[in-house]
Amino acid sequence: MVETVLLDAGGVLLDLDFRYLRRLLRSRGHDVDEPALARAEGLARAEMDRRVRAGGRGSEAWRDYFRALLAGVRAPVGLHESVIDVLWEAHGRVGLWNSPVDGAPAVVRDLKRRGLRLGVVSNAEGRVERDLCSAGYEGLFEAVVDSHIVGVEKPDPAIFRIAVERMGVRAESCVFVGDVPAIDVAGARAAGIAPVLLDRFDLYPEADAPRLRSLAELPAWLDGDSGSVRT
């Protein structure tokens, strides 16, 4: 019986500000539409998944993540480092993951109305709670665990245990919804929490966890509707 839903922030609740990134690239002579940026961002996350599987740490690959994203939209290599410098400054000032994933706030509100307890576990840079609030999630989560603040990051199971302890819930009563298998699925499972993979771009067909196409499918999955699970 699921009593608690823990969620990742970036890629699950919050999207990168693709409008800002498009404007930035356009100002440097490279125009690309937002759907292409979104697809490239998903592929960049998949690259981080491969790096973590190979023994790297996601938090150490911020620049590589954006290099992969920019390569995915064929931005000239000569632009990459200057664009990434601007993105880093903007992220520290106003946050780059500040746009709600389409439909996600409504799903979270529905889960709360159902009586489920809700929390967030995120590898972030210290401002994820502010970004969630500004994106329409204020008051919906009992706990927001930001890796920068607590000093431990996914896939270390300790960060999940911090959320469980703060909320006073049992790990076996929780599910965790994340979008990077090596970070989210592996970490949650190691903490005794059932993982659910949000695979918006169908990038992980071999993942050893239930895969959902969108967060909107989560309530039906929680109700036992296996038809919402991607195989």
N, C-alpha and C positions, 0 to 999 in steps of 0.2 A: 504494500500500500504506500504510494508516494504521498508524503506529507509536505515535502520541501523541494522547491525547484531553485537550483543555483544556476546562474547564467554567466557566460563570458560577456564582456562589453564589446570590444572591437570585433566587427564582423557578425555579431549576433544581435546586439542592441543598437550599436552605433556604427555608422559608416564613415569612412573618410570623406572629408568635404571635397567632393569631386568638382563642384562648381568652382571653388577656389583654385584647385589644382589645374583645372582647364584654363581659367583666366591667366594663371601664372605661366603656363606653357604657351598660351596664345601670345602673351606679351613678349615671348622670346622666339616667336615665329613658327611655332609648332601647334597646329590646331588639331584637336581630337575630341570626339564627343564623349559624353559622360558614360554611356553604356560600355564603350571600349575601355575607359578608365576602370570601371567597376570590374570588368572581366580580367583586366591586367592585374588589378589589386588581388583578386582571388588567386591568380597564378603566382603572384609574389608570396602570398601566404603558403601556398603549396611548396614553394622553394624553401621557405623557412621550416616547413615540416620536414623536408629532406635533410636540412642542415642539423636539426635537432636529433633526428634519427642517427646521424653520423657522429653525434657527440657534441655538437655545438650548443650554445645558449641563444635563445631567441632574442633576449634583451641586448646581446652583443652584436646584433646584425641589423640594426636600424638602417644604416646607410645601404647595406646590401639589399634589404627589402625594397627600398625605393629605387635602387639601381635596377632591380628585377622588374619593378612596376614600369619604370620609364622605358626600359628595353622592350617591354610588352606592348607599348604603344609607339614604338619605333622613334622615340625622341632621339635626336642626335647625341652621340656619346659625349661630345664636347659640352653639352648643356647639363649633363647629369650632376656634377658636383656642385655647381653654382645653384641649381634648382634645389638640391637637397639641403644646402646651407640655408636657403630661404625657408624651406619647409621646417627645418629644425627650429629656427628662430620663431616662426609663426606658431609652432606647436607649444613652445614654452610660454608664449604670450597669450594665446587665445585657444589653443587646443585644435588639433586637426580632425580628431574623431569626435565631431560634435553634431552630426546629422543622424536623426533616428533612422534605423533600418525601416523601410516601408512597411507599415502596419504593425510594427513591433510594440509600440506603446499600448495599442489597443489590446494586443494579445496579453501583455503583462497585466493590464488592468483586469482582463477577464480571469486570468489565473488567480489574481488577488480576490476577486469577487467569489470565486469558488472556495475560498478559505485556505488556499495553499500559502505556505510561508515562502518568502522570496528573498534571495540574496544574489550578490554579484561577486565573482572571483576573477580578477583581471590582472594580467601582466601590463603594467602601465607606468606612467612617469609622475605620479603623484597628484593628478588632477581629474581622475576618472569620475569621482563622485560629483564634482562640479559640472563636468560635461554631461553626465546623465541627467542631472537636474535641469540644465539648460535645454536638453533635448526632449523634455516632456515626461521624465520618469520620476520627478520629485515626489517623495513620500511613498513610493511603491516598494522599496526594499528595506528589509530589517537591518541588513549589513552589506557594506560595500568594502571588499578587501582588495586593496591596491598594493601590488607587489613592491612598488617603490617605498611605500610607507611601512609595510610590515617586514621588509628585508628578505623575503623569500619569494621565488617565482615558480609558476608552473613550468615543467611538470612535477616539481617537488610536491609530494602529497601533503607536506606540512602546511602549505597555503590553504588547502581545502580544509584541513583540520582546524585552522584558525576560524574559518567561516562557521564550521559546525559548532565549535565551542562558543563563539560569540552569540550564535542564535539559540544555543541550548537544545539542539536537535540531534538525532541519531544519524550517523552516516548511512545506515542501511535504509533509512526512510527518505533519502535524497536522490535526486537525479541532477546531473550537471550537463548543461547544453553548451557545447563549444564548437569551434569550427576548424581546429587544426589537430589531427589525430595524435601526432607525437607529443603534443603539449597538453591538449585538453582530455582526450580519451585516456591516454596513458596515465596522466596525473590523477584524474578522478578515480579511475579504477584502482590505482595504488592506494588511494585513501579510503577504499571501501564504498565508493559512491558509484552508482550506475551511470555510465556515460551515454549521452545522445549526441550524435554528430549532425550539425547543421551544414549540409553540403549544397550550398546554393548554386554552384556551378558544375556539379557532378564531377568533381575532381578526384574523389576517393572511392572508386567502386569496390576496392578490396578492403575497406575499413571494417574492423571487427566490432562494430557497434551499430545500433539502429541509425539510419541516415534519413533526415527529413529534408524536403525540398525548400521549405520556408518555415519560419517560426509559427506561422498561422496553422501549421499542421500539428503543433505540439499538443493543444488541448485534446484533439481526437486521439492522438497516440496515447496520452495519459489515460483516456477512457477505454483503451484496449483495441482501438481500430488499427489493425496491422496494415490496412490498405494505404495508410499514409506513409509507410516506411519504404524507403527506396532499397531495392535489392540489386 
